[in-house]
Amino acid sequence: MPPTTNDKGSGLGHVPDSKDDDDHVVDTDKLHLGGNAPLPATFNVFDNTILGVFLSYKHYIYDQGQVGSCVTNAVAAAYRYGLQRQSKDPSYKPSRLFLYYTAQIPDSDITATTLGRAKHFASLSTNPPTKVLNNDSGSDIREVIRIMANLGALHEEKTLSAKLVKDPSTNEEYFPPGALPSLAPNSLPFSAAQMHMTFHCARPHESMGAECWKQCIQGWLPGQLWFPRI
C-alpha cells in the first residue's frame, strides 16, 4: 500500500518553513552592502556596483518533471550562483538527488536523536540513512539549506527525475519500486559531501523589510524566497 503524501497539491513540492530558534540572523550593516544609502530604482544583478565589478553569469534552468523538487532545484541553483559570484568553478553542480533524498528523511528519525537537526544531518557523513522513501512529500527551504550547511553538497552525477504512479483508490502519487529519488545513496556520497562545505546561511531579522533583500541581491548574496501560488 503506498504511503500517504502531504498536501503539495500542484506537485511543486514546497512545504512552508517553520521558525527555527537556531537560525543565524543576518545583520546587513555588517555585510557592507551599502549601509543606509538608498538603493537605485533598478540595477543589473551582474554588475555589482557595491563591489565595483562585473562578472558574467551562466544561467541554469532545472526541470523538476513530476518530482516535487522545486525547493531542491532552487537551493542548488542559488549555490551555483554563489560559487560563480566568488569566481569558483562555474561547472560545479550540487547533487539534487542527494539533497532531495536527505530532505525527505522523516521527522521521526531526526527527533528520535538528541543531536538536533543540524548536528543530525552532519552525523549522516558517518552514519548514512538506508531507508527507502516511497512518497514524494516535498521539502522546505530551511531544511535543504541546513543540509548543505551541515552535511555538504557533493557533485551531481545522476539527474533527479522519476515518474510517479497514482493509486486509483486514493488518487495519491508515489514512487514506483526502484525509483532513484526514493533510494538512499550509498555511503560514499555522504562521506564525500563534507568536502564541499563552503556554505553559510542566515535569515534577515524580522524587523528588516524588503530593502534588506534588495541589498542582498545587489550585493550578490544568493537568497531563497517562496511565493505562494495563487
C-alpha positions in Angstrom: 0.0 0.0 0.0 1.5 3.4 -1.0 2.1 5.8 1.9 0.1 8.9 2.2 1.5 12.2 0.9 1.4 15.7 2.1 -0.8 18.4 0.6 1.6 19.6 -2.1 -1.4 19.7 -4.5 0.1 21.1 -7.6 3.1 18.8 -7.4 5.5 21.7 -6.9 6.8 20.1 -3.7 7.2 23.2 -1.4 6.5 22.8 2.3 6.1 26.1 4.2 9.0 26.7 6.6 8.6 26.7 10.4 10.6 29.2 12.5 13.8 27.8 14.0 15.3 29.4 17.0 18.7 28.0 16.0 18.8 30.2 12.8 21.6 32.7 12.4 20.2 36.2 12.0 21.9 38.4 9.3 22.8 42.0 10.1 23.1 43.8 6.7 25.0 46.6 8.3 27.9 44.2 8.9 27.8 42.8 5.4 28.9 46.1 3.9 26.1 46.1 1.4 25.8 49.8 1.1 24.7 50.7 4.6 21.8 53.2 4.7 22.5 54.6 1.3 19.3 54.5 -0.9 19.2 51.7 -3.4 18.8 52.6 -7.1 15.4 52.1 -8.6 16.9 49.4 -10.9 20.2 47.6 -11.2 21.9 44.8 -13.1 22.4 41.7 -11.0 25.6 41.0 -13.0 27.0 44.4 -12.3 27.9 44.7 -8.6 28.0 48.4 -8.0 28.9 47.9 -4.3 32.0 45.9 -5.1 32.6 47.7 -8.3 33.0 44.7 -10.5 31.2 43.0 -13.3 31.0 39.2 -13.8 29.2 37.2 -16.4 26.8 34.6 -15.0 25.9 31.3 -16.6 22.2 30.6 -16.3 20.8 27.2 -15.3 17.2 26.0 -15.6 16.2 22.9 -13.8 13.2 20.8 -14.9 11.7 19.1 -11.9 9.4 17.0 -14.0 6.9 15.1 -11.8 9.1 15.1 -8.7 8.2 17.6 -6.0 11.7 19.0 -6.1 11.3 22.8 -6.6 13.0 23.6 -3.3 16.0 21.4 -4.1 16.3 22.9 -7.5 16.1 26.4 -6.1 18.7 25.9 -3.4 21.1 24.1 -5.8 20.8 27.0 -8.3 21.5 29.5 -5.5 24.6 27.5 -4.5 25.9 27.6 -8.1 25.1 31.3 -8.3 27.1 31.9 -5.1 30.1 29.9 -6.4 30.1 31.9 -9.6 29.9 35.2 -7.7 33.1 34.1 -5.9 34.8 33.1 -9.2 34.7 29.5 -8.2 34.1 26.5 -10.6 31.1 27.5 -12.7 30.6 23.9 -13.8 30.1 22.6 -10.3 26.5 21.3 -9.9 25.4 20.1 -6.4 23.6 16.8 -6.4 19.9 17.5 -6.3 19.2 13.7 -6.0 21.3 13.6 -2.8 19.7 16.8 -1.4 16.2 15.7 -2.3 16.6 12.3 -0.6 18.2 13.7 2.5 15.4 16.3 2.9 12.8 13.5 2.8 14.1 11.8 5.9 11.1 11.6 8.3 11.0 14.0 11.2 10.5 11.0 13.5 14.0 9.7 12.5 15.5 13.1 13.4 13.6 13.8 16.6 14.4 10.3 17.9 18.0 11.5 18.3 19.2 14.1 20.8 21.5 15.8 18.3 19.2 18.5 17.0 18.5 18.9 13.2 21.8 20.5 12.2 24.0 18.0 14.1 21.8 15.1 12.9 22.5 16.0 9.3 26.2 16.4 10.0 26.2 12.9 11.6 25.0 11.3 8.4 28.5 11.6 7.0 29.5 8.6 9.2 26.1 7.1 9.7 24.2 7.4 6.4 20.5 6.5 6.2 19.3 3.4 4.3 15.5 3.8 4.2 13.5 3.6 1.0 11.3 6.7 0.9 8.4 6.0 -1.5 6.3 9.1 -1.0 7.1 12.4 -2.7 6.4 14.6 0.3 8.2 17.7 -0.7 10.6 19.8 1.5 11.0 23.3 2.9 13.7 25.8 2.0 15.3 25.9 5.5 15.8 22.1 5.6 17.6 21.8 2.3 19.8 24.8 3.2 20.5 23.2 6.6 21.6 20.0 4.9 24.1 21.9 2.6 25.4 23.9 5.5 25.9 21.0 7.9 26.4 17.9 5.7 27.7 19.3 2.4 26.9 19.2 -1.3 28.6 16.7 -3.5 28.8 16.9 -7.2 25.7 15.7 -9.2 26.3 12.6 -11.3 22.7 11.4 -11.7 19.7 13.6 -12.5 16.7 14.0 -10.2 13.9 12.5 -12.3 11.3 9.9 -12.0 7.7 9.1 -13.0 5.2 8.9 -10.2 2.5 6.2 -10.0 -1.0 7.1 -8.9 -3.1 4.9 -6.7 -6.6 4.9 -8.3 -8.3 4.1 -4.9 -6.8 7.1 -3.1 -5.6 9.3 -6.0 -2.3 9.7 -4.2 1.0 9.6 -6.1 4.1 7.7 -5.0 7.4 6.4 -6.4 7.4 3.0 -8.1 9.9 0.4 -6.8 13.5 1.3 -7.8 12.9 5.0 -8.5 16.1 6.8 -7.8 14.6 9.7 -5.7 13.3 7.1 -3.3 16.6 5.2 -2.8 19.3 6.0 -0.3 22.6 6.9 -1.9 25.4 4.6 -0.9 27.6 5.6 2.0 30.3 7.2 -0.2 28.3 10.3 -1.1 27.5 11.1 2.5 31.2 11.0 3.5 32.3 12.8 0.4 29.7 15.6 0.8 31.7 17.2 3.6 34.5 18.0 1.2 32.1 20.6 -0.2 31.2 22.6 2.9 31.7 26.3 2.0 28.2 27.3 2.7 27.0 29.7 5.4 23.3 30.7 5.8 21.3 33.2 7.8 17.9 34.8 7.8 17.1 38.5 8.0 15.8 39.9 11.3 12.1 40.1 11.5 12.4 43.9 11.7 14.1 44.1 8.3 11.9 44.7 5.3 12.2 44.4 1.5 15.3 46.8 1.5 17.3 44.0 3.2 16.5 41.6 0.4 17.3 44.2 -2.3 20.6 44.9 -0.7 21.5 41.2 -0.6 20.5 40.7 -4.2 22.5 43.8 -5.3 25.4 42.6 -3.2 25.4 39.2 -4.9 24.3 37.2 -1.9 22.1 34.3 -3.1 18.8 34.1 -1.3 15.7 31.9 -1.2 12.2 33.3 -1.4 8.9 31.4 -1.7 5.9 33.0 -3.3 2.5 31.3 -2.6 0.8 30.1 -5.7 -2.5 32.0 -6.3 
